[in-house]
Structures are given as C-alpha cells and as structure tokens.
Amino acid sequence: MVSLGCPKTLVDSEIILGKLTGAAYELTHKIEDCDVALLNTCTFIQDAQKESIDRILELIALKKRKQIKAVVVMGCMVQRFPEELRRELSEVDAFIGSGDYERIPEVVEKVNRGKKMMHVGEPGYLSSAQDRRVALTPLHYRYIKISEGCDHICTFCTIPGFRGKHRSRTIDDIVSEAGALCQQGARELLLTGQDTTYFGKDLSGEFLLPDLIRAMDRVKSLEWFRLLYAYPACLTEAMMKAMRDSEKMCHYLDMPLQHASDRMLLAMKRGITQRRTHDLIEKFRRIVPDLTIRTTFIVGFPGETDKDFQELLDFIAQMRFERVGIFTYSQESGTPAADLPDQIPEKVKKERYKVAMLLQQQVSREHLKRFVGQPLKVLIEKKTAAHAYEGRSYMDAPEIDGAVRVTSAQPLETGQFYSVKITGSREYDLLGSV
C-alpha cells in the first residue's frame, strides 16, 4: 500500500488493508516483494496530482519489469478524473473510486488473475467501528475519521466533488472505535474529517461536536485526543467550553482560515469576515487561555492585491498564531476560482509565500521562547541518538507541527509520556530534558 495525501486518506488506506487481511493475503514491506501494489491517491492541488501520477508511473515501470503482477489505483484522483486516468494509463489493472472500498477484496482477487476493471460510484466511503484497520502509523497514535464529505462551497476547493456531501458517524460508533484503538495501544487519537465542526448537523440539525468531546473523555486508556480541520464559520462557544472542560482533549485547534482580507474571504466564499474571525479567536483564547491554534492561509488567490496581502500579514502579526502553514494558490479545473480574472503569476505567489513564512517564523520563535524553564508533558515518538529523543507536546500534531527534542540519561520508551523541562527553543522546535 502506497498512501498519499492527508490523514483522511490514510484512514481509508488502513481500512482498505483491513479488508484484505486474512489467510488469502500477506502484506509486504517492500513494493518489489508484492504481487499486487495498491496506491491511494490525492488530488487536492496540482502538486498532489503530480505526486500521484509519478507514483503510478513508478508502479507501472515495476510491472513492466515483471517485479509486480498488478497495479490498483484508488481514491480521490480516480473519483475526480476516472476517464482521463483510464485513457492515459491503460497499464493500470484496476481503478477504484473513493466510495467503493467494499469492492477491494473482489478487485484484488480478479486483478491477480489478470482481469482489468473500474469501479467509480458515489464518492466518499463512510467507515464505521466495524471496519477492521491495519495501522499505517505507530500504534501509540491513530486517526479517527468522524465524518465524510463537505457541504461548503469554497471557490478554490475540489473536495465536495470527489468526497461527496457531509455525512457524520454516530457518537456511539466513534467511541466504540476509539476504545478498540486504545486497546491496540493508542495513547493519542486525532479526530479528523473534511469539516469536523459540522459534525452531527446532518443527523440532528445541531452541531454535536461538544457531545462527542464529552463522550471521548470516557474512553478508557486514552491519554490525549485532538481535533483537526475545524471550519471557523461553524465554531461554537459550546465547543470552546467543551474543550476547556475536557479532561483528555488537547488545547489545540487546527482551523484553516485561508485569508484575512474581506475581499479575499468573500471571493473564496468562506462565510466569515476578518472582524468575526478576530472576535472568534479572542473569545476562544479567553475561554481556553493556553490554546494553541494551527491555521493555514492561501497566498496568490485570483485578484489578491498588494493591499490584500498586507492585510493578511498584519493579521498574522496581530493574532500571533502558534502554528501557521502557507500555501500558494493552485488553479484547479472545475472550481469557480479557476475561471476568475486576475490570476496571480507564480513568481508573485512564491514571493508572497516567502514573506509570509518569514513573518510566521519570527512569531513562532518568540512564542516558543516563553516555554523555556517550564515543564511540559511530552509524548516520545522515537530515539534519534544516544540519550536523545524526539517527542510532541499538546501543541504538536504528528508530521505537520514542530517537535520537542529531548535528552535523557535514562532510556525512554516510545509511545509513553514524560515530564520534560524545557531548556531551549528554536524557530519551530523546543529543547528539553527529562
């Protein structure tokens, strides 16, 4: 299994492998050792599409050299471009859309016998606690997808087209899966979905995320859980208070804002203004004083003027976000923004990206200095050298945020929590000792 893209795709890949475990199949650690290679694709932006195509071509080359027998390509890119892929990549044995993962055992069995096929139906497989999963992360942290699809109409985004409308799982089903993952060794769970704040709206007409947070507190053996992909226009005071009152939820919010200029927010159809965003964040920080906010912004959106970009820089400097990711706008076919006038040259996008990242680097450096001399609870991820380890605090989600570089005279155990005294800081990382 080659799994590309976001944690949501990773969960899908784990479920796909879960459907293939048993007496008939054995998972290999090297592509060269397998009969059937599976590739779960990403198509969110052009860079992701290029990576997916490159990996498909690599697998096709292995097949031509008879190192593998069959190639199965699945997921978002297949859902978005089914006919184009089938026409241009005829060497692929099977294409499976993002909603047809139940067919995987049948597909693998047939391609192993030399048959070719394509299954692209309704988008977005909604998993349940009944789905077996094969871990593609370390066992001490696991992702749980609480919903599938998105109902928003952001003009730059293609997700609703290949993931479908928003559909929530039930709280009982999520808690059941959480308990099972903790029995397998998970100490931290990460709740994910295209829009986690919209959770429950389709089932009850109300935002049920506060109820889910309270239910997660009852999961035995769970030490931490955190929330990814919150949509600012759907963030409620009830959710803020639920985080504050939770015994196990990290005071960490992943909330993509995308811009700060009202002109750009309107053009993006984000459903929120700069003033409302400012007030929302100020309110959240009053309710949860040690809150860490991770956000993302897009630079170079069509029509973005120097004034719009300066508004974004001023907003980043004023709000002092703990974690920020900057992306250059990707002109995606089929989106309203792709047809807007005043597309920004790539050179300008890259220049704005560098300016924004340098600003955030300074904000991050100043933020992390405040922790020197303080103790932090740290989850140890791996050993990096003799007496040296890498871990994460409540402020750090796996692979996207910084790390805590830990020294210890005594051996530390991966997947366990330790109290670490912070002794130094860098632009994005902290240094400390047990």
N, C-alpha and C positions, 0 to 999 in steps of 0.2 A: 504494500500500500504506500503510494506517494500521496501525501495530503498537503495541499497548498491552501494559502489564504488564512482566514480568520478562525478564532476558536469555534465558531458555529459550524464551520466546515469540518473542523477537527472532530467535533462530537459526531457528526454524520459519518465520518470515516471509522470511528470507533464502533458505531452501530453496524455499519456495513460488515466490518470484520467479525462482529459478534454473530452475524447471520451465517457466517461461513465456517465458524469453529465447529469441531466435532471430528468424528472418525474419518470423514472423507477428505479433510484438508489439513495441511500443516502450514503455518506461517513461516516465511523465511526472513532472515535479517538482511540479505543482500538480494538486489533485483536479479543479478546474474544467476542466482540459485533457484529462481522460481519458474513455474510453468506459465502461470497467469499473473500478469502485472496489472494492478489496479491504480488508476490515477484519479483523484478527486480534485476537480479544477476550481479556480477562482476567476471571476470575470469583472470584478468591481470597477477597476480602472484599466487603462491601456497597458500599464506596466505589468499588472497581474495577468492580463490576457497573453502578453508576450511570454511571460514565465510559463504559463500553462502550455502554450504551443511548443516552446522549446523542450519542455519535459516530454510531451507527446512524441516529438521527433526523436528524442533520445531513446525512448522505448521502442519506437518503430525500427530504429537502427539496430537495437539488440535483437529484435525479432528477425530482421533480415539476415543477421549473422547466426541465426538459429540458437541464440543463447536463451531466448524465451519463446514460448509457443503462441501466446495470445496477449493482446493488449485490450483492456476495458477502460474506457474514459467515461467519467461520470460527473454529475454535479452541475454547478451554476453555469459554466460556459456551454455545456451541452444543452441546457434548458434555454439559454439565450440564443445560441447560434446552431441549432440542430442540423439544418440542411447544409449550411456552409461547411460545417465540420465533416459531415458525411461525404460531401462532394470533393473536398480538398484533401481529406486524409482517409482515403479508401483502405489503407493498410490496417486501420484500427478494426478490431473484430467486433466490438460492441460499444454503443453509446447509450448511456442511461441518464435520464433527466433527474432533477433534484427532488422529484416526488415519487420516484419509482424504485426505491431501495429494497422494497419487499421482493423484487424480482431477482435480486443479486444471486441467490443460490442457483436458480434456474439458468441465469445468464452464464455464470462461470462454468456450470456443467456443460452447456452447449458449446461455448467457445473452445473448451478443452477438447471437444470432438470435431472442431474445425468449422463450426457454423458461425455466421455473422448475423447481427441483429441490431435494432434500435428501438428503445422504449422511451418516449418523451410524452408524458401525460400532464396531469395537473402539477404545478410546481410546489416544492417545499414539503418534504416529509416531516410530519409531526410525530416525534418519538414519544415513548411512554416508558414507565418504570419496567414494563415487561420486556423491553428490548435489551438483549444482552449486549455488553460493550467490551471491547478489548482495549486496554489502556494504551494510549499513544503519548501520555505524559507520565512523569514519575507518579507513583501511586499516592504520594502524600498530598498532591493537589489535583483536583479534577474539575472539569467544566460541566455545568448542567444547563441545558437549553430549556428555558421556561416557556418559550413561545416560538412561533414560526411566522415569518412574513411581516409585512409592514403596510399600514394604511395611509401613511403620509405621502405627500406629493412634491417632495423637494425636487427642484427642476434639474439638478445636476445628477440625480441618483437613478440607477437602473434596477435597484434591488426588488421592488414590487413585481417587476416583470418576470424575474426568474426565481423568486421566493414566494410570491403569492400574497394574499391578504393576511392580515394579522389573525393568528389563532393561538389561544392560550391553552396550556395544560391545566389540569386541576391542581389545587394546592396539595391535596392528599397524594396525588400521583408523584408530584415533585418531591415531597417529603419522604415518600417511600423510596424513591431512587437515591435521595441524599443519604438515607440510612444505610442502604446497601453499599454505596460507595465508601462510606465511613467504615463499614465492616471489612472492606477490602484494604483499608489502610489510609484513606484520605483524612487529612487533618484540616485542609482548607478546601472550600468549594467556591467556585466562581459562577454566579448566575448570569447567563447570557441570553441574548435574543436580538433580533433586529431593533426592537424598541422595548426594553424591559419595563419602562414606566407605564406603558399601555396595558400591562398585564391585567387580565381579568375583565377588561372593558367589553370584550366580545361575548363573554359568558354571562355577565350580570348587569352590564350597563354602568358599572362603577370600577374605579381603579382599585385593584385588590392587592397591590404590592405591599402595603402596610400589613395586611393579614398574612401574606406569605413570609414577611420578615419575622413576625411573631412566631409563626409555625416553625421556621428554621431554627429558632432558639431551642426548640425541644428535641432536636436531632442529637442522639447520644454520640459521644466520641468526637463530635465536631468541635474544633477549636476556633476556627475563623470562617466567615464567608464574606464575599464582597460582590458588588453589583457593577456590571459593565453595560455600556450602551444605553444610558438614560437619555430621554428626549426632553429638552428643557421646557417646552411648552406644556408637557404633561406632568411635570414635577409638582407634587402637592406638599402642603405643610404636614399633612398626616404622615407622609412618607419620611419627611425630615425628622419628625418626632419619633417615629418607629425606629429609625437608625439610632437616634440618641438613646432610646430606652433599651435597645437590644443588648444582650449580654455577649453575643458572638459576632455581630456584624462589624466588619472593619469600617472605621470612619473614613471611607474612601468612596469617591463618586466619580465614575467615568461618564462624562456628559459632553459629547461633541457639540460645540456651539457654532462652528463653521465661519462665522464672521461677527463683526461688531457694528459695522455701518448699517444704518437703517435702510439705505438704498440697496445694499447687497442682500440683506436679510429678506427684504421684500421680493427682490428678483429671484432669490433662492426658494421663496415660499416656505420659510422656516416657521411662520406662525408666531413670531415673537419679535420684540424690539430691543434695542440696546438698553433703554431705561428699565424695561421689565426684566431683562436678564440681570442687570446690575442689582436691582432690588431683590430678585430671587436669590442671588448668590449671597448678598449681605444678610438676608434673613436666614439662610441655611447656616451661614457661619456663626450667627448669633445663637442658633439653636444647638449646633454641634461645633463648639469652639475649636477643636483640634482637627477639623475636617481637612482632608486632602482632596483637592479637585484635579482630576486629569481631564483635559479637553483637547480638541483638535480644531484647527482653523484651515480654511482654504484660501490661498492667495492666487490672484490672477483669474478670478471669475470674470466672465464677459462683462465689459463695461466698468470694471473696477478702476477708478481714477486714483491719482496720487493722494487726493484728499480722503477717499475711502480707505486706502491702505494706511494712511497716517492715523485715521480714526481707530483702526484695528490695533496699531502699535500703541497708541495712547491707552486703549482699553486693556491690553496685556500688561502694560506698565502700571496702570491704576489697580487692576484686580489682583495682580501678583499671584497668578495661578501656580500651584505647586508643580504641576506636570503639564506640559504642552507639546503637542505634535503639530507640525506644519506640513500641509500638503499643497502642491501646485495643482491647479485645476486641470482636470482631464476631460477633454471634449468627447463625450460618449454618445455614439449614434443612438437615435431613438429617444433621447431626452430633450425636453424643451430648451434647456440651456445651450444645447449643441447648435441650435438654429438662431441664437441671439446674435445681434450685430456686435461690433466692437470686441471681437475675440482678442485676447491679450497675447502678444508674441512670447514665445518660450523663453527668450532671453530675459524679458522683463519679469516673467514668473520666477525664474531662478534667482534673479537679483533680489526680489521681494522675499523669497524663501530664506535666503541667507541673512537678510537684515532682521527678519522676524525671529529666526533661530538664535542669532547672536544676542538679541534682546532677552529672549527667554533664558538663555544660558546664564546671563547675569542675574536675572531674577532667581533662578534655581540655585545658583551659587550662594546668594545672600540668604535665601530661605534655609538651606541646609546647614549653614553656619550656626544657626540658632540651636541646633541639637547637640553641639559639642559640649561634653560634660554631663549629658543626660543619659539615663538608661533607656533602652528600647527593647521590646520583645521582638526577637528575630527568629524566623523560620530558616533553618540551614538547608541550602539546596545542594551544595556539592563541595568537595575538597579541591582546592586549587594548587596547594603546595604543602610542604611540611609545616604544620601548625597554622595553616591559612585556609580559610573557607569563604564561600560566597553565600549570602542569605538575603532574605527580604523582610522588611518591616511592614506594618499595616499600610504604609504609603506606597507600596510597590506591588503591582500586578506582574505576573510572570511575563518575561520576554519583552514587555513594552516600556517598563519603567526602569529606574535605577536599581542599585543593589547596595547591600551593606557588606563591606569587606571586613571579615572577622579574623582575628588572631586568637589562638587558644593554646596554652601549654598542654592541656589535656585533650584527648581526641573527642571530637563532636560527632554526633550521629545525624546523618542526612534525614530530613523529614521530621526533625524534632525542634522544639522551641527552646531558646536560651535567652537569658537576660544579658544584654550587651551594653557596655558603657561606651558611648560614642567619644572617640578621641580626635577625630578629624573629619574633614569634608572636602569634596571636590565639586565639579560642576553639577554632576548628577548622582554621585555615589557618596555614601557615608563610610567612615572607617571606625572600627571599634574592637574591643577585646572583651572576652567573656570574663 
